[in-house]
Amino acid sequence: MLLSVASGVRQNTQAGGNSRFLQWLTQAESVVDRAPMQPSMPDMPDSRNWFTPPPEVRRRRFNSGVRHGMHIAMQGRDLLNFAGNDYLGLSVHPAVTAAARQALEKSGTGSGASRLVSGDDPLMHVLECGLAEWKGFEACLLAGSGMLANLGLLQALAGRHTALFCDKLNHASLVDGARLSGGRVKRYAHLDTGQLQLMLQDTGEARRIIVSDGVFSMDGDCADISGLIGLAERHDALLLLDDAHGFGVLGECGRGLSSSAGVAGHARLIEVGTCGKALGSYGAFILGTHEVIEGLRQSLRTMTYSTALPPAVIAASLAALNVIRQGDVVHALHANIELFRGLAAQQDLQLMPSITPIQPLLLGAESVALDASAALKCAGFFVPAIRPPTVPEGTSRLRITLSAAHGAGDIEALVDALCDMQRGIPE
Ligand SMILES: Cc1ncc(COP(=O)(O)O)c(C=O)c1O
């Protein structure tokens, strides 16, 4: 069969004829049709029934939508987007798109190889130096995405003789990274540094790493970074902090949580940030001492064995970093957070406590969150429902996210729509 398929392709290429190609396709299909299928063992389904379908309220759907700034065109409608992580609106900032366009013209679309082969564009080094300097760390290493950074970092740092102390609400990339690293995973209750301390006292492993989100992505609350660093010092541990949602948002001029806690560059701190959120671009970075970053250059498998980020994406991140340094967008974001929370308080909307652009409204049951999201869509707002397993059972919510690019009128209209939506929820 392989031979007949290959010769069909060859004939088609030589003749260039569409009818030949169709003929070949029909033949190939009939070969596939005739191929005998192995009967499945009772406990060995074929690919069509491999997965158990989730119940309807848990089914995830792709919401195909064309996004531009804070608007998203979906199913023929223009919706105001309160669901992204483009906290500063930089994905459409003129300086950022111009930089990306220029790099695209110069270097083309893809990077063509991993960094250790021929994908190491000089812009990557400029961005790494810029991020390290801005964040107050000795060195920086770019990674393909936040997910890849965390999977690779935990694999590189931890092994059989490492204990990993993880907050129970850590992002999935940290959860999976910890699990795959082979280290001994110990989970402490969300933000419970008292429990963490007891666990640290009680461990026999030679190497210890505390692993935590900075800003928790589904709750918008923050880890106590000074407390965690204090525990790392006292118990001879490292702190792996994923500040994906704090970078560009919190701390002095958006330098992030480690800066506001005064521990940026601490020798026990390894920090991860992403370029896909406040930077409005794509990719991720790891910050640490010269030694740890050099160690990762040698051992971060998710960087070594993966195609490097495209130069246009790097150029966009670099331009976005320059915009953040100027400060205005970060101030505009905080003005919007203050406006939203102020209006919500006036209307008695029970938001979860958060000083970040992540402003969840807890609704409880999955069906209530889905109905609320649908009602908001009818009113012209895109705010998807977040359900288990992303959040714990019974804590389904609307994850409202704000951006510097929202106008005051957008925020006022959202609060009105949330009030209408809430009035429609049965007691
Ligand atoms: C805390 C946290 N870490 C890592 C990631 C993954 O980042 P990326 O989207 O760049 O893979 C996310 C993404 O939502 C996140 O919220």
The ligand as an ORCA input file, in Angstrom:
! r2SCAN-3c Opt
* xyz 0 1
  C       1.121     31.157     36.381
  C       1.306     30.702     34.973
  N       2.454     30.114     34.621
  C       2.682     29.680     33.374
  C       1.736     29.825     32.388
  C       2.004     29.311     31.016
  O       2.500     30.312     30.224
  P       2.448     30.193     28.631
  O       1.054     30.581     28.238
  O       3.489     31.135     28.155
  O       2.749     28.766     28.319
  C       0.527     30.448     32.690
  C      -0.461     30.618     31.616
  O      -1.585     30.917     31.753
  C       0.295     30.891     34.013
  O      -0.856     31.455     34.356
*
